[in-house]
Amino acid sequence: MVRARGPTFGRDVTMQELADIQAISRSGAELEVSVRLVDGFAVLRLGGPTAVVDGEGVGRLRAHLTRLFEEGHVRQVLDLGGVECASAPLVTCLVCHHRRLQEWEGTFRLHGVGTQLASALSHCGLLGVLEVYENEENALRGWNRQG
């Protein structure tokens, strides 16, 4: 089950904010996505981040990202802290989602990118394309972009 947890991320969300977010997840799945709204951004944090290394986990992540987009959240920040595996499906998911949001004049920012994933993004020339930041605060403000 997906839970929007404000206190976990340092800020409580209102009941209206919770009603605005209808994230999806399969019950019993290892991947848990927490969502909160901060300064007009939907901030996503992964629980059980190792679950996104396989095709099924990436599919669940894609479903969460797509659902938020369909609900009108075109400014998103994704915390990839703990995701060390740079699988091709994960990189493809991130790039496709970035392009979708760009087409709608949205923003897709990443932070917490591990060494292996950063290396893969750099090798593919994507660090200059994707917006990668050192931490959530920088991602929300657009400061100190990496790459």
VEXPA-118328 format. One record per residue: x, y, z of N, C-alpha, C in turn. Coordinates in Angstrom, 1 decimal. Layout:
+--------+--------+--------+--------+--------+--------+--------+--------+--------+
:    n.x :    n.y :    n.z :   ca.x :   ca.y :   ca.z :    c.x :    c.y :    c.z :
+--------+--------+--------+--------+--------+--------+--------+--------+--------+
:      X :      Y :      Z :      X :      Y :      Z :      X :      Y :      Z :
...
+--------+--------+--------+--------+--------+--------+--------+--------+--------+
***
This chain:
+--------+--------+--------+--------+--------+--------+--------+--------+--------+
:    n.x :    n.y :    n.z :   ca.x :   ca.y :   ca.z :    c.x :    c.y :    c.z :
+--------+--------+--------+--------+--------+--------+--------+--------+--------+
:    0.8 :   -1.2 :    0.0 :    0.0 :    0.0 :    0.0 :    0.9 :    1.2 :    0.0 :
:    0.5 :    2.2 :   -0.7 :    1.2 :    3.5 :   -0.8 :    0.7 :    4.4 :    0.2 :
:    1.6 :    5.1 :    0.9 :    1.2 :    6.0 :    2.0 :    1.8 :    7.3 :    1.7 :
:    1.0 :    8.4 :    1.8 :    1.6 :    9.7 :    1.8 :    2.0 :   10.1 :    3.2 :
:    3.2 :   10.2 :    3.5 :    3.7 :   10.4 :    4.9 :    4.4 :   11.7 :    5.0 :
:    3.7 :   12.8 :    5.5 :    4.3 :   14.0 :    5.7 :    5.4 :   14.0 :    6.8 :
:    5.1 :   13.5 :    8.0 :    6.0 :   13.6 :    9.1 :    7.3 :   12.9 :    8.7 :
:    7.3 :   11.8 :    7.9 :    8.5 :   11.1 :    7.6 :    9.5 :   12.0 :    6.8 :
:    9.0 :   13.0 :    6.1 :    9.8 :   13.8 :    5.3 :    9.9 :   15.2 :    5.9 :
:    9.5 :   15.4 :    7.1 :    9.7 :   16.7 :    7.8 :    8.5 :   17.7 :    7.7 :
:    7.4 :   17.3 :    7.1 :    6.3 :   18.2 :    6.9 :    5.0 :   17.4 :    6.9 :
:    4.0 :   17.8 :    7.7 :    2.7 :   17.1 :    7.6 :    2.0 :   17.6 :    6.4 :
:    1.2 :   16.7 :    5.8 :    0.4 :   17.1 :    4.6 :   -1.0 :   17.2 :    5.1 :
:   -1.8 :   18.1 :    4.5 :   -3.2 :   18.4 :    4.9 :   -4.0 :   17.3 :    4.3 :
:   -5.3 :   17.2 :    4.8 :   -6.2 :   16.2 :    4.3 :   -6.5 :   16.4 :    2.8 :
:   -6.5 :   17.7 :    2.4 :   -6.8 :   18.1 :    1.0 :   -5.6 :   17.6 :    0.1 :
:   -4.4 :   17.8 :    0.6 :   -3.2 :   17.3 :   -0.1 :   -3.3 :   15.8 :   -0.3 :
:   -3.7 :   15.1 :    0.8 :   -3.8 :   13.6 :    0.7 :   -4.8 :   13.2 :   -0.3 :
:   -5.9 :   14.0 :   -0.3 :   -7.0 :   13.7 :   -1.3 :   -6.6 :   13.9 :   -2.7 :
:   -5.7 :   14.9 :   -2.9 :   -5.2 :   15.2 :   -4.3 :   -4.3 :   14.1 :   -4.8 :
:   -3.7 :   13.3 :   -4.0 :   -2.7 :   12.3 :   -4.4 :   -3.4 :   10.9 :   -4.3 :
:   -3.5 :   10.3 :   -5.4 :   -4.1 :    9.0 :   -5.4 :   -3.1 :    8.0 :   -6.0 :
:   -2.0 :    7.8 :   -5.3 :   -0.9 :    6.9 :   -5.8 :   -1.4 :    5.5 :   -5.8 :
:   -0.8 :    4.6 :   -6.6 :   -1.2 :    3.2 :   -6.7 :   -0.1 :    2.3 :   -6.3 :
:   -0.4 :    1.1 :   -5.9 :    0.6 :    0.1 :   -5.7 :   -0.1 :   -1.2 :   -5.5 :
:    0.6 :   -2.3 :   -5.9 :    0.0 :   -3.6 :   -5.7 :    0.3 :   -4.0 :   -4.2 :
:   -0.7 :   -4.6 :   -3.6 :   -0.5 :   -5.0 :   -2.2 :    0.5 :   -6.2 :   -2.2 :
:    1.3 :   -6.1 :   -1.2 :    2.3 :   -7.2 :   -1.0 :    3.6 :   -6.9 :   -1.8 :
:    3.6 :   -5.9 :   -2.6 :    4.8 :   -5.6 :   -3.4 :    5.9 :   -5.0 :   -2.5 :
:    7.1 :   -5.3 :   -2.8 :    8.2 :   -4.8 :   -2.0 :    8.4 :   -3.2 :   -2.2 :
:    8.1 :   -2.7 :   -3.3 :    8.3 :   -1.3 :   -3.6 :    7.1 :   -0.5 :   -3.0 :
:    7.5 :    0.4 :   -2.1 :    6.6 :    1.4 :   -1.5 :    7.0 :    2.8 :   -2.0 :
:    6.0 :    3.6 :   -2.4 :    6.3 :    4.9 :   -2.8 :    5.5 :    5.9 :   -1.9 :
:    6.2 :    6.7 :   -1.3 :    5.6 :    7.8 :   -0.4 :    5.6 :    9.1 :   -1.2 :
:    4.5 :    9.8 :   -1.2 :    4.4 :   11.0 :   -1.9 :    4.0 :   12.1 :   -1.0 :
:    4.5 :   13.3 :   -1.2 :    4.1 :   14.5 :   -0.5 :    4.3 :   15.7 :   -1.4 :
:    3.5 :   16.7 :   -1.1 :    3.5 :   17.9 :   -1.9 :    4.3 :   19.0 :   -1.2 :
:    5.3 :   19.6 :   -1.9 :    6.2 :   20.6 :   -1.3 :    6.4 :   21.7 :   -2.4 :
:    6.0 :   22.9 :   -2.1 :    6.2 :   24.0 :   -3.0 :    5.8 :   23.7 :   -4.4 :
:    4.7 :   23.1 :   -4.6 :    4.2 :   22.8 :   -5.9 :    4.8 :   21.6 :   -6.6 :
:    5.6 :   20.9 :   -5.9 :    6.3 :   19.6 :   -6.4 :    5.6 :   18.4 :   -5.8 :
:    5.4 :   17.4 :   -6.5 :    5.1 :   16.0 :   -5.9 :    6.5 :   15.4 :   -5.7 :
:    6.8 :   15.1 :   -4.4 :    8.1 :   14.5 :   -4.0 :    7.8 :   13.1 :   -3.7 :
:    8.5 :   12.2 :   -4.5 :    8.3 :   10.8 :   -4.3 :    9.6 :   10.2 :   -3.7 :
:    9.3 :    9.3 :   -2.7 :   10.4 :    8.6 :   -2.1 :   10.2 :    7.1 :   -2.1 :
:   11.2 :    6.4 :   -2.4 :   11.0 :    4.9 :   -2.6 :   11.3 :    4.2 :   -1.3 :
:   10.5 :    3.3 :   -0.9 :   10.8 :    2.4 :    0.2 :   11.1 :    1.0 :   -0.4 :
:   12.0 :    0.3 :    0.1 :   12.4 :   -0.9 :   -0.6 :   13.0 :   -0.7 :   -1.9 :
:   14.0 :    0.3 :   -2.0 :   14.5 :    0.7 :   -3.3 :   15.1 :   -0.4 :   -4.2 :
:   15.6 :   -1.4 :   -3.6 :   16.2 :   -2.5 :   -4.4 :   15.1 :   -3.1 :   -5.3 :
:   13.9 :   -2.9 :   -5.0 :   12.8 :   -3.5 :   -5.8 :   12.7 :   -2.9 :   -7.2 :
:   13.4 :   -1.8 :   -7.4 :   13.2 :   -1.2 :   -8.8 :   14.3 :   -1.7 :   -9.7 :
:   15.1 :   -2.6 :   -9.3 :   16.2 :   -3.1 :  -10.2 :   15.6 :   -4.1 :  -11.3 :
:   14.5 :   -4.7 :  -11.1 :   14.0 :   -5.7 :  -12.0 :   12.9 :   -5.0 :  -12.9 :
:   12.5 :   -5.7 :  -13.9 :   11.5 :   -5.2 :  -14.8 :   10.2 :   -4.9 :  -14.1 :
:    9.8 :   -5.8 :  -13.2 :    8.5 :   -5.6 :  -12.5 :    8.5 :   -4.4 :  -11.6 :
:    9.7 :   -4.2 :  -10.9 :    9.8 :   -3.1 :  -10.0 :    9.8 :   -1.8 :  -10.7 :
:   10.5 :   -1.7 :  -11.9 :   10.5 :   -0.5 :  -12.7 :    9.1 :   -0.3 :  -13.2 :
:    8.4 :   -1.3 :  -13.6 :    7.0 :   -1.1 :  -14.0 :    6.1 :   -0.5 :  -13.0 :
:    6.3 :   -0.9 :  -11.7 :    5.6 :   -0.3 :  -10.6 :    5.9 :    1.2 :  -10.4 :
:    7.2 :    1.5 :  -10.5 :    7.7 :    2.8 :  -10.4 :    7.1 :    3.7 :  -11.5 :
:    7.1 :    3.1 :  -12.8 :    6.6 :    3.8 :  -13.9 :    5.1 :    4.1 :  -13.7 :
:    4.4 :    3.1 :  -13.1 :    2.9 :    3.3 :  -12.9 :    2.7 :    4.5 :  -11.9 :
:    3.5 :    4.6 :  -10.8 :    3.4 :    5.6 :   -9.9 :    3.6 :    7.0 :  -10.5 :
:    4.7 :    7.1 :  -11.3 :    5.0 :    8.3 :  -12.0 :    3.9 :    8.7 :  -12.9 :
:    3.4 :    7.8 :  -13.7 :    2.4 :    8.1 :  -14.7 :    1.1 :    8.5 :  -14.0 :
:    0.8 :    7.8 :  -12.9 :   -0.5 :    8.2 :  -12.2 :   -0.4 :    9.6 :  -11.7 :
:    0.7 :   10.0 :  -11.1 :    0.9 :   11.4 :  -10.7 :    0.8 :   12.4 :  -11.8 :
:    1.4 :   12.0 :  -12.9 :    1.3 :   12.9 :  -14.1 :   -0.2 :   13.0 :  -14.6 :
:   -0.9 :   11.9 :  -14.6 :   -2.3 :   11.9 :  -15.1 :   -3.2 :   12.7 :  -14.1 :
:   -2.8 :   12.9 :  -12.9 :   -3.5 :   13.6 :  -11.9 :   -3.1 :   15.1 :  -11.9 :
:   -2.2 :   15.5 :  -12.9 :   -1.9 :   16.9 :  -13.1 :   -0.6 :   17.3 :  -12.3 :
:    0.1 :   16.4 :  -11.7 :    1.4 :   16.8 :  -11.0 :    2.5 :   16.7 :  -12.1 :
:    2.8 :   17.9 :  -12.7 :    3.8 :   17.9 :  -13.7 :    5.1 :   18.4 :  -13.2 :
:    5.2 :   18.7 :  -11.9 :    6.5 :   19.1 :  -11.3 :    6.8 :   18.0 :  -10.3 :
:    7.8 :   17.2 :  -10.5 :    8.0 :   16.0 :   -9.7 :    9.5 :   15.9 :   -9.3 :
:    9.8 :   15.5 :   -8.1 :   11.1 :   15.2 :   -7.6 :   11.1 :   13.7 :   -7.1 :
:   12.1 :   13.0 :   -7.6 :   12.2 :   11.5 :   -7.3 :   13.4 :   11.3 :   -6.5 :
:   13.3 :   10.8 :   -5.3 :   14.4 :   10.4 :   -4.4 :   14.8 :    9.0 :   -4.8 :
:   16.0 :    8.8 :   -5.3 :   16.5 :    7.5 :   -5.7 :   17.5 :    7.0 :   -4.7 :
:   17.5 :    7.6 :   -3.5 :   18.5 :    7.1 :   -2.4 :   18.4 :    5.6 :   -2.2 :
:   19.5 :    4.9 :   -2.3 :   19.5 :    3.5 :   -2.0 :   19.4 :    2.7 :   -3.3 :
:   19.1 :    3.3 :   -4.4 :   19.0 :    2.6 :   -5.7 :   20.4 :    2.6 :   -6.3 :
:   21.1 :    1.4 :   -6.2 :   22.4 :    1.3 :   -6.7 :   22.5 :    0.7 :   -8.1 :
:   21.6 :   -0.1 :   -8.4 :   21.6 :   -0.8 :   -9.7 :   21.2 :    0.1 :  -10.8 :
:   22.0 :    0.2 :  -11.9 :   21.7 :    1.0 :  -13.0 :   21.1 :    0.1 :  -14.2 :
:   20.0 :   -0.5 :  -14.0 :   19.4 :   -1.3 :  -15.0 :   19.0 :   -0.5 :  -16.2 :
:   19.0 :   -1.1 :  -17.4 :   18.5 :   -0.4 :  -18.6 :   17.1 :    0.0 :  -18.5 :
:   16.2 :   -0.9 :  -17.9 :   14.8 :   -0.5 :  -17.8 :   14.6 :    0.7 :  -16.9 :
:   15.4 :    0.8 :  -15.8 :   15.3 :    1.9 :  -14.9 :   15.7 :    3.2 :  -15.6 :
:   16.8 :    3.2 :  -16.3 :   17.3 :    4.4 :  -17.0 :   16.3 :    4.8 :  -18.1 :
:   15.7 :    3.8 :  -18.8 :   14.7 :    4.1 :  -19.8 :   13.5 :    4.7 :  -19.2 :
:   13.1 :    4.2 :  -18.1 :   11.9 :    4.8 :  -17.4 :   12.1 :    6.2 :  -17.0 :
:   13.3 :    6.5 :  -16.4 :   13.6 :    7.9 :  -16.0 :   13.6 :    8.9 :  -17.2 :
:   14.3 :    8.4 :  -18.3 :   14.4 :    9.3 :  -19.5 :   13.0 :    9.5 :  -20.1 :
:   12.2 :    8.5 :  -20.3 :   10.9 :    8.6 :  -20.9 :   10.0 :    9.5 :  -20.0 :
:   10.0 :    9.3 :  -18.7 :    9.2 :   10.2 :  -17.9 :    9.6 :   11.6 :  -17.9 :
:   10.9 :   11.9 :  -17.9 :   11.5 :   13.2 :  -18.1 :   11.0 :   13.9 :  -19.4 :
:   11.0 :   13.1 :  -20.5 :   10.6 :   13.7 :  -21.8 :    9.1 :   14.0 :  -21.7 :
:    8.3 :   13.1 :  -21.1 :    6.8 :   13.3 :  -21.0 :    6.5 :   14.6 :  -20.3 :
:    7.2 :   14.8 :  -19.2 :    6.9 :   16.0 :  -18.4 :    7.4 :   17.2 :  -19.1 :
:    8.5 :   17.1 :  -19.8 :    9.0 :   18.3 :  -20.6 :    8.0 :   18.7 :  -21.7 :
:    7.4 :   17.7 :  -22.3 :    6.4 :   18.0 :  -23.3 :    5.2 :   18.8 :  -22.8 :
:    4.9 :   18.7 :  -21.5 :    3.9 :   19.4 :  -20.8 :    4.4 :   20.6 :  -20.0 :
:    5.6 :   21.0 :  -20.3 :    6.3 :   22.1 :  -19.6 :    6.4 :   21.8 :  -18.1 :
:    6.6 :   20.6 :  -17.8 :    6.8 :   20.2 :  -16.4 :    8.3 :   20.0 :  -16.1 :
:    8.5 :   19.5 :  -14.9 :    9.8 :   19.3 :  -14.4 :   10.0 :   18.0 :  -13.7 :
:   11.0 :   17.3 :  -14.0 :   11.3 :   16.0 :  -13.4 :   12.7 :   16.0 :  -12.9 :
:   12.9 :   16.1 :  -11.5 :   14.2 :   16.2 :  -10.9 :   14.5 :   15.0 :  -10.1 :
:   15.8 :   14.6 :  -10.1 :   16.2 :   13.4 :   -9.3 :   17.2 :   13.8 :   -8.3 :
:   17.2 :   13.1 :   -7.2 :   18.3 :   13.3 :   -6.2 :   18.5 :   12.0 :   -5.5 :
:   19.6 :   11.9 :   -4.8 :   20.0 :   10.6 :   -4.1 :   20.5 :    9.6 :   -5.1 :
:   21.0 :   10.0 :   -6.3 :   21.4 :    9.1 :   -7.3 :   22.7 :    8.5 :   -6.9 :
:   22.8 :    7.1 :   -6.8 :   23.9 :    6.4 :   -6.4 :   25.1 :    6.4 :   -7.4 :
:   26.2 :    6.0 :   -7.0 :   27.4 :    6.0 :   -7.8 :   27.2 :    5.2 :   -9.1 :
:   26.7 :    4.0 :   -9.0 :   26.6 :    3.2 :  -10.2 :   25.6 :    3.8 :  -11.2 :
:   24.5 :    4.3 :  -10.7 :   23.4 :    4.9 :  -11.6 :   24.0 :    6.2 :  -12.2 :
:   24.7 :    7.0 :  -11.4 :   25.3 :    8.3 :  -11.9 :   26.3 :    8.0 :  -13.0 :
:   27.1 :    6.9 :  -12.8 :   28.0 :    6.5 :  -13.8 :   27.4 :    6.1 :  -15.1 :
:   26.3 :    5.3 :  -15.0 :   25.6 :    4.9 :  -16.2 :   24.9 :    6.1 :  -16.9 :
:   24.3 :    7.0 :  -16.1 :   23.7 :    8.2 :  -16.7 :   24.8 :    9.0 :  -17.4 :
:   26.0 :    9.1 :  -16.8 :   27.0 :    9.9 :  -17.4 :   27.5 :    9.2 :  -18.7 :
:   27.7 :    7.9 :  -18.6 :   28.2 :    7.2 :  -19.8 :   27.3 :    7.3 :  -21.0 :
:   26.0 :    7.4 :  -20.7 :   25.0 :    7.5 :  -21.8 :   24.8 :    9.0 :  -22.2 :
:   25.5 :    9.9 :  -21.5 :   25.3 :   11.3 :  -21.8 :   24.0 :   11.9 :  -21.3 :
:   23.5 :   11.2 :  -20.2 :   22.2 :   11.7 :  -19.7 :   22.3 :   12.6 :  -18.5 :
:   23.5 :   12.7 :  -17.9 :   23.6 :   13.5 :  -16.7 :   23.3 :   15.0 :  -17.1 :
:   23.6 :   15.4 :  -18.3 :   23.4 :   16.7 :  -18.8 :   21.9 :   16.9 :  -19.2 :
:   21.2 :   15.8 :  -19.4 :   19.8 :   15.9 :  -19.9 :   18.9 :   15.8 :  -18.7 :
:   19.0 :   14.8 :  -17.9 :   18.2 :   14.7 :  -16.7 :   18.7 :   15.7 :  -15.6 :
:   17.7 :   16.1 :  -14.8 :   18.1 :   17.1 :  -13.8 :   18.4 :   16.3 :  -12.5 :
:   19.7 :   16.2 :  -12.2 :   20.2 :   15.4 :  -11.0 :   20.8 :   16.4 :  -10.0 :
:   20.3 :   16.2 :   -8.8 :   20.7 :   17.1 :   -7.7 :   21.3 :   16.3 :   -6.5 :
:   22.1 :   17.0 :   -5.7 :   22.7 :   16.3 :   -4.6 :   21.7 :   15.9 :   -3.5 :
:   20.7 :   16.8 :   -3.2 :   19.8 :   16.5 :   -2.2 :   18.4 :   17.1 :   -2.5 :
:   17.4 :   16.8 :   -1.7 :   16.1 :   17.2 :   -2.0 :   16.0 :   18.7 :   -1.9 :
:   16.6 :   19.4 :   -1.0 :   16.5 :   20.9 :   -0.9 :   17.0 :   21.5 :   -2.2 :
:   18.1 :   21.0 :   -2.7 :   18.6 :   21.6 :   -4.0 :   17.7 :   21.3 :   -5.2 :
:   17.1 :   20.1 :   -5.2 :   16.2 :   19.7 :   -6.2 :   15.0 :   20.6 :   -6.2 :
:   14.4 :   20.9 :   -5.1 :   13.3 :   21.7 :   -5.0 :   13.5 :   23.1 :   -5.5 :
:   14.7 :   23.6 :   -5.2 :   15.1 :   25.0 :   -5.6 :   15.8 :   25.1 :   -6.9 :
:   16.2 :   23.9 :   -7.5 :   16.9 :   23.9 :   -8.7 :   18.4 :   24.4 :   -8.6 :
:   19.0 :   24.2 :   -7.4 :   20.3 :   24.7 :   -7.2 :   21.3 :   23.6 :   -7.3 :
:   22.5 :   24.0 :   -7.8 :   23.7 :   23.1 :   -7.8 :   23.4 :   21.8 :   -8.6 :
:   22.9 :   21.9 :   -9.8 :   22.6 :   20.7 :  -10.6 :   23.9 :   20.0 :  -10.9 :
:   23.9 :   18.7 :  -10.8 :   25.0 :   17.8 :  -11.1 :   25.1 :   17.5 :  -12.6 :
:   26.3 :   17.3 :  -13.1 :   26.4 :   16.9 :  -14.5 :   26.6 :   18.1 :  -15.3 :
+--------+--------+--------+--------+--------+--------+--------+--------+--------+
***
